[in-house]
Structure formats: structure tokens, C-alpha cells
Amino acid sequence: MSARRLRDAALVERLREVHAGNYGVYGVRKMWHALRREGIDIGREQTARLMRLAGLSGKGKGGAPITTRKPTGPDARPDLVNREFKACGPNRLWVADITYVRTRGGFAYTAFVTDVYSRRIVGWALSDSMRTEALPLQALNQAIVCAKDTAGLVHHAHHGSQYVSIVYNERLAEHGITASTGTVGDSYDNALAENVNGSYKNEIIHTRTWNDVVDVEIATFEWVTWWNESRLHQSLGYRTPAEVEEEFWTSNPNHERMEIKANA
């Protein structure tokens, strides 16, 4: 066997390992960046060729159904984001949303709170109920504990009943967080949160059948940890949320540092 074939065989084996270790979701660009981060001298076209040889491909983002309920009364909270999902640092802008998971035992519901700057999922909760106290409020509480300092933070969500409820907004106000809302049924008004939901459904939920809420919760914990600590994000220049945050805190030592830990 020629030297090239031997090297290709070794690279194919590593490609398979990296692909499997990242939920089988990486396409050519992320696989190329992942191998180069390991110090492997490989080109993008070579990565594409070897992935075809190995029968490997990525997964596109899936859509997420709307699970927010339309409130019955008026809400005066403005849309402070206007589809501009940008922030100057961590804990400046969070987005939140809910999605559902079908299990053999019925439906489970997952709420995420995501930091716009780093794309870190800073809070999440899973329940068999969509009630505010059982789901989105638990995710918010986790995010608040993780952040520690929420002064000047904006929280953006759909104009759904869970997010405009009195108890939810009281918790925001207690911690100096300003509420911002989009509209129900318009995914563009909360596009970043919808993208997180879509990735969650496509990268893990749609890959198997789930028995019950506990089954989903264990897998969600593992996926969130991977998303925050290991997953390469194209929007972050093929870096991880943890790396982006670490770079920010290193460059801005006077800012209140966010507590970095796996969410549970």
C-alpha cells in the first residue's frame, strides 16, 4: 500500500472517531476545523473527499414547532432586540424558548436560556408540564445562579403566556433584568432561540425513540454539556462557547466572571 493510502486510511479512522464523538452532526467545514485544531495537516477538499470515502455527512438544522401559548391579555413589554441578536459580552442579552419531545409515556417539554454573545446554554429545564413554574422559570433560575451578576441584562422571548406571566416577570425584575418580547408565531423575532431548539431536535431528539422524561433529561444534560464545552459553532468562528467566554474574561478581567460549570 502506498504512503498516501496509508495516510488516508489513518485520517479516515480519525474522521470517523471525531464524527461519532460529536453526535454525527459535523459536516465538511466543522470536521476540517476539528482536525486542524488537533494539529492535523489536512485541506478542506481532502476532508470532503475522505468523508465521502467514509460515508460521513453532517446534519442540517431542523425546524422547531411553536410551543409558547398566546397570552389572553395585553402586554406592554417592547421588543428591544428587533432581530439583532448581538451582544458586547456575556450576560448582556439572553434569549429563551420552549420546545417539546415526544416520548412513549407522553410529551416532555424543554426550556432553554441561551447567552447571545457566547451561544452558551446558561439555563435549561425539562418537565412533563409547560406550566411557568415547572419549566421556563426553572431554566431562568439556573441561568441567574450561573451568571451571578445580571445588572443591565436583557431577556428576550416570544410573546407567549409562559414568558409574560406575573411570576416569571417578577423574577426578572428581582434581578434587574429587562424583559423584551417578540411575537407569537414569528420565528424571526426569536431566531437564535429557535436555532438552538432546531439543533437540539435535529442533533439528538430525532435520532432515537424516547421512553420517558427521565430518559430525555439524561440525554439533554449530556448534549448541553457538549454544546457548551465541545461543539464548534460556525457563528463563533468554529470555536466553542466556553472558549469564547474564556477569551472575553481574559481580555476583560474587571468584569464579573460568569460561573463556568455544566448545567444540571
C-alpha positions as CSV (number, residue, x, y, z in Angstrom):
1,M,0.0,0.0,0.0
2,S,1.3,3.5,-0.9
3,A,2.2,6.1,1.7
4,R,-0.8,8.2,0.6
5,R,-3.2,5.3,1.0
6,L,-1.8,4.6,4.5
7,R,-2.2,8.2,5.5
8,D,-5.7,8.4,4.0
9,A,-6.7,5.2,6.0
10,A,-5.4,6.8,9.2
11,L,-7.3,10.0,8.5
12,V,-10.5,8.2,7.7
13,E,-10.3,6.4,11.0
14,R,-9.8,9.7,12.9
15,L,-12.6,11.3,10.9
16,R,-14.9,8.5,12.0
17,E,-13.9,9.0,15.6
18,V,-14.4,12.8,15.6
19,H,-17.7,12.4,13.7
20,A,-19.1,9.9,16.2
21,G,-17.8,11.9,19.1
22,N,-19.9,14.9,18.0
23,Y,-23.3,13.2,17.6
24,G,-22.6,12.6,14.0
25,V,-23.7,16.1,13.1
26,Y,-20.5,17.7,11.7
27,G,-20.3,18.4,8.0
28,V,-17.1,19.1,6.0
29,R,-16.3,22.5,7.4
30,K,-16.6,21.6,11.1
31,M,-14.8,18.3,10.5
32,W,-12.0,20.2,8.8
33,H,-11.7,22.7,11.6
34,A,-11.9,20.0,14.2
35,L,-9.0,18.1,12.7
36,R,-6.9,21.2,12.2
37,R,-7.5,22.1,15.9
38,E,-5.8,18.8,16.7
39,G,-2.8,19.8,14.6
40,I,-3.6,17.5,11.7
41,D,-2.4,19.0,8.4
42,I,-5.4,18.4,6.1
43,G,-7.1,20.6,3.5
44,R,-10.8,21.2,3.2
45,E,-11.1,19.4,-0.1
46,Q,-9.2,16.4,1.3
47,T,-11.6,16.4,4.2
48,A,-14.5,16.3,1.9
49,R,-13.0,13.5,-0.2
50,L,-12.2,11.3,2.8
51,M,-15.6,12.0,4.3
52,R,-17.2,10.7,1.1
53,L,-14.9,7.7,1.2
54,A,-16.0,7.0,4.8
55,G,-19.7,7.6,4.1
56,L,-19.8,10.5,6.6
57,S,-22.1,13.6,6.3
58,G,-23.4,16.3,8.5
59,K,-26.9,17.2,9.6
60,G,-28.7,20.3,8.6
61,K,-30.7,22.4,11.2
62,G,-34.2,21.1,11.8
63,G,-37.2,23.3,12.4
64,A,-38.8,23.6,15.8
65,P,-42.6,23.8,16.4
66,I,-44.0,26.7,18.4
67,T,-44.8,25.7,22.0
68,T,-45.4,29.2,23.5
69,R,-49.0,29.9,24.3
70,K,-50.6,33.2,23.3
71,P,-51.5,35.3,26.3
72,T,-55.1,36.4,26.8
73,G,-54.3,40.0,27.8
74,P,-52.3,42.9,26.5
75,D,-48.5,43.1,27.2
76,A,-46.7,46.4,27.0
77,R,-43.2,45.0,27.0
78,P,-41.2,46.2,24.0
79,D,-39.1,44.3,21.5
80,L,-35.7,45.6,22.4
81,V,-33.9,43.2,20.1
82,N,-35.6,43.8,16.7
83,R,-34.0,40.7,15.3
84,E,-30.5,42.0,16.0
85,F,-29.0,39.1,18.0
86,K,-25.8,40.8,19.0
87,A,-24.1,41.5,22.4
88,C,-20.9,43.1,23.5
89,G,-20.2,40.4,26.1
90,P,-21.7,37.6,28.2
91,N,-24.7,38.3,30.3
92,R,-25.8,41.3,28.2
93,L,-28.6,39.5,26.2
94,W,-30.3,36.2,26.8
95,V,-32.9,34.5,24.6
96,A,-35.4,31.9,25.8
97,D,-37.8,29.4,24.3
98,I,-39.5,26.1,24.8
99,T,-39.7,23.0,22.6
100,Y,-41.3,19.6,23.0
101,V,-40.2,16.0,22.8
102,R,-42.5,13.1,22.1
103,T,-41.8,10.0,24.4
104,R,-43.5,6.7,24.8
105,G,-45.0,8.0,28.0
106,G,-46.3,11.2,26.6
107,F,-44.8,14.7,25.9
108,A,-41.8,16.2,27.6
109,Y,-41.0,19.9,27.3
110,T,-37.6,21.5,27.3
111,A,-36.9,25.2,28.1
112,F,-33.5,26.8,27.2
113,V,-32.0,30.1,28.1
114,T,-29.1,31.0,25.8
115,D,-26.4,33.7,26.0
116,V,-26.3,35.6,22.7
117,Y,-22.6,36.6,23.0
118,S,-21.2,33.1,23.6
119,R,-24.1,30.9,22.5
120,R,-23.7,29.1,25.8
121,I,-26.9,27.5,27.1
122,V,-26.8,29.1,30.5
123,G,-30.0,27.5,31.8
124,W,-32.3,24.7,30.9
125,A,-35.1,22.6,32.4
126,L,-37.2,19.6,31.4
127,S,-40.7,18.7,32.5
128,D,-43.9,16.9,31.5
129,S,-45.6,20.2,32.1
130,M,-45.4,23.6,30.3
131,R,-46.5,25.5,33.4
132,T,-44.3,28.5,34.0
133,E,-43.2,27.4,37.5
134,A,-42.4,23.9,36.3
135,L,-40.4,24.7,33.2
136,P,-39.2,28.2,32.0
137,L,-38.9,29.6,35.5
138,Q,-36.6,26.7,36.4
139,A,-34.4,27.4,33.4
140,L,-34.3,31.1,34.3
141,N,-33.4,30.4,37.9
142,Q,-30.5,28.2,36.8
143,A,-29.3,30.9,34.4
144,I,-29.4,33.5,37.1
145,V,-27.4,31.4,39.5
146,C,-24.9,30.7,36.8
147,A,-24.5,34.3,35.9
148,K,-24.4,35.8,39.4
149,D,-24.3,39.4,38.0
150,T,-27.4,40.3,35.9
151,A,-27.3,44.1,36.1
152,G,-28.1,45.6,32.7
153,L,-29.1,42.2,31.2
154,V,-31.9,42.0,28.6
155,H,-34.0,38.8,28.5
156,H,-35.8,38.2,25.1
157,A,-38.5,35.7,24.5
158,H,-41.7,35.1,22.4
159,H,-44.9,36.9,23.5
160,G,-46.2,33.6,25.0
161,S,-48.1,33.2,28.2
162,Q,-45.3,31.4,30.0
163,Y,-42.9,34.3,29.4
164,V,-45.4,37.2,30.1
165,S,-46.7,35.6,33.3
166,I,-46.6,37.6,36.5
167,V,-44.3,35.1,38.4
168,Y,-41.8,35.0,35.5
169,N,-41.5,38.8,35.2
170,E,-41.3,39.2,38.9
171,R,-38.2,37.0,38.9
172,L,-36.7,39.1,36.1
173,A,-37.4,42.3,38.0
174,E,-35.9,40.9,41.2
175,H,-32.6,40.5,39.5
176,G,-32.6,43.8,37.5
177,I,-33.3,42.0,34.2
178,T,-35.2,43.9,31.5
179,A,-37.8,41.9,29.6
180,S,-38.1,42.0,25.8
181,T,-40.7,40.2,23.7
182,G,-41.2,39.2,20.1
183,T,-44.5,37.9,18.8
184,V,-46.1,34.5,18.9
185,G,-45.7,32.6,15.7
186,D,-42.9,34.7,14.2
187,S,-39.7,32.6,14.5
188,Y,-37.6,35.5,13.1
189,D,-38.4,37.6,16.2
190,N,-36.6,34.9,18.3
191,A,-34.4,33.3,15.7
192,L,-31.4,32.5,17.8
193,A,-33.6,30.6,20.4
194,E,-35.3,28.8,17.5
195,N,-31.9,27.8,16.1
196,V,-31.0,26.3,19.5
197,N,-34.3,24.3,19.6
198,G,-33.7,23.2,16.0
199,S,-30.2,22.0,16.7
200,Y,-31.4,20.2,19.8
201,K,-34.2,18.4,17.9
202,N,-32.0,17.5,14.9
203,E,-28.8,16.6,16.7
204,I,-30.2,14.4,19.5
205,I,-34.0,14.2,19.8
206,H,-34.8,13.0,16.3
207,T,-32.1,10.3,16.5
208,R,-34.0,7.8,18.6
209,T,-37.2,6.9,20.4
210,W,-37.5,8.1,24.0
211,N,-39.1,6.2,26.8
212,D,-40.0,9.0,29.3
213,V,-39.0,12.4,30.7
214,V,-36.0,10.9,32.7
215,D,-34.6,9.3,29.6
216,V,-34.7,12.7,27.7
217,E,-33.3,14.6,30.7
218,I,-30.2,12.4,30.9
219,A,-29.5,12.8,27.2
220,T,-30.2,16.6,27.3
221,F,-27.7,17.1,30.1
222,E,-25.1,15.3,28.0
223,W,-26.0,17.3,24.9
224,V,-25.9,20.7,26.7
225,T,-22.5,19.9,28.1
226,W,-21.3,19.0,24.7
227,W,-22.9,22.1,23.2
228,N,-21.2,24.4,25.7
229,E,-17.8,22.8,26.1
230,S,-17.0,20.9,22.8
231,R,-19.3,21.8,19.9
232,L,-17.7,24.0,17.3
233,H,-20.1,26.9,16.3
234,Q,-19.7,28.4,12.9
235,S,-21.1,31.7,14.2
236,L,-18.2,31.8,16.7
237,G,-15.5,31.3,14.2
238,Y,-15.5,27.5,14.8
239,R,-14.9,27.9,18.5
240,T,-16.8,26.6,21.5
241,P,-19.0,28.8,23.8
242,A,-16.6,28.0,26.6
243,E,-13.6,29.2,24.6
244,V,-15.4,32.5,23.6
245,E,-16.3,33.2,27.2
246,E,-12.8,32.4,28.4
247,E,-11.3,34.8,25.9
248,F,-13.7,37.6,27.0
249,W,-12.9,37.2,30.7
250,T,-9.2,37.1,30.0
251,S,-9.4,40.3,27.9
252,N,-11.8,42.0,30.4
253,P,-10.6,41.0,33.9
254,N,-12.6,43.7,35.6
255,H,-15.9,42.2,34.5
256,E,-17.9,40.0,36.9
257,R,-16.9,36.5,35.8
258,M,-19.6,34.0,35.0
259,E,-19.5,30.7,36.9
260,I,-18.4,28.1,34.4
261,K,-19.9,24.7,35.1
262,A,-22.0,22.0,33.5
263,N,-25.7,22.8,33.9
264,A,-27.7,20.1,35.7
